[in-house]
Amino acid sequence: MRKTLIASLLVLAFSGSSYASIELATKNKCNICHAMDKKIVGPSWKEVSAKNKGRDPADLAAYIPKGGKDKYGKVPMPPQPNAKADADALAKWILSL
């Protein structure tokens, strides 16, 4: 019984964490160009995660508000200065996928 309760609490904790990150992505309008597992304008979040596997989340967090080009193709990512406050949480979430 105790193991079941602990497992349930862990599932809820990680589910809430993912939901909060999807909320942050929506709040910052990331979902206009990105989706979980398909390319829209920019790469999917899973593609970004795979490409940056093992890297420091701070690297990706710095990229989000500044934007960039030539990292995932010819379409540049415009700067997202309004996402600066959430960039660390977004980067950690994306890299956890």
C-alpha positions as CSV (number, residue, x, y, z in Angstrom):
1,M,0.0,0.0,0.0
2,R,2.8,2.4,0.9
3,K,4.6,1.8,-2.3
4,T,1.5,2.5,-4.3
5,L,0.9,5.7,-2.5
6,I,4.5,6.8,-3.1
7,A,4.3,5.9,-6.8
8,S,1.1,7.8,-7.1
9,L,2.6,10.9,-5.5
10,L,5.6,10.7,-7.8
11,V,3.3,10.5,-10.9
12,L,1.3,13.5,-9.7
13,A,4.5,15.5,-9.0
14,F,5.9,14.9,-12.5
15,S,2.6,15.3,-14.2
16,G,2.1,18.7,-12.6
17,S,5.6,19.7,-13.5
18,S,5.0,18.9,-17.2
19,Y,1.6,20.6,-17.1
20,A,3.2,23.7,-15.6
21,S,5.8,23.8,-18.4
22,I,3.2,23.4,-21.1
23,E,1.4,26.3,-19.4
24,L,4.6,28.4,-19.5
25,A,5.1,27.5,-23.2
26,T,1.6,28.6,-24.0
27,K,1.9,31.7,-21.8
28,N,5.0,32.7,-23.8
29,K,3.4,31.8,-27.1
30,C,6.1,29.1,-27.8
31,N,3.4,26.9,-29.2
32,I,2.9,29.2,-32.1
33,C,6.1,27.8,-33.7
34,H,6.8,24.6,-31.7
35,A,4.9,21.5,-30.8
36,M,5.8,18.5,-28.7
37,D,6.7,16.0,-31.4
38,K,6.2,17.7,-34.8
39,K,7.7,20.6,-36.6
40,I,5.5,23.7,-37.1
41,V,7.7,26.7,-38.0
42,G,10.5,25.7,-35.6
43,P,11.6,22.2,-34.5
44,S,9.6,20.1,-32.1
45,W,10.5,20.4,-28.4
46,K,11.6,16.7,-28.6
47,E,14.0,17.5,-31.4
48,V,15.4,20.4,-29.5
49,S,15.8,18.2,-26.4
50,A,17.6,15.5,-28.5
51,K,19.9,18.0,-30.2
52,N,20.9,19.5,-26.8
53,K,21.1,16.3,-24.8
54,G,23.7,16.5,-22.1
55,R,24.1,20.3,-22.4
56,D,23.7,22.7,-19.5
57,P,20.1,24.0,-19.4
58,A,21.5,27.5,-19.0
59,D,22.8,27.4,-22.6
60,L,19.2,26.8,-23.9
61,A,17.8,29.3,-21.4
62,A,20.1,32.0,-22.8
63,Y,19.1,31.2,-26.3
64,I,15.3,31.6,-25.7
65,P,15.2,35.4,-25.0
66,K,18.0,36.2,-27.5
67,G,16.8,34.1,-30.4
68,G,19.1,32.9,-33.1
69,K,19.6,31.5,-36.6
70,D,21.1,28.5,-38.4
71,K,20.8,26.2,-35.5
72,Y,17.8,24.2,-36.8
73,G,17.6,25.3,-40.4
74,K,17.1,28.4,-42.4
75,V,14.1,29.9,-40.4
76,P,15.5,32.0,-37.5
77,M,14.0,32.0,-34.1
78,P,13.1,35.6,-33.3
79,P,14.1,37.0,-29.9
80,Q,11.6,36.2,-27.1
81,P,12.5,38.9,-24.5
82,N,9.1,38.4,-22.7
83,A,10.1,34.8,-22.0
84,K,13.3,35.8,-20.1
85,A,11.7,35.2,-16.7
86,D,10.5,31.7,-17.6
87,A,13.5,30.7,-19.8
88,D,15.2,28.6,-17.1
89,A,12.1,26.6,-16.4
90,L,11.3,26.2,-20.1
91,A,14.8,25.0,-20.9
92,K,14.8,22.5,-18.0
93,W,11.5,21.2,-19.2
94,I,12.5,20.9,-22.8
95,L,15.7,19.1,-22.0
96,S,13.8,16.6,-19.8
97,L,11.8,15.4,-22.8
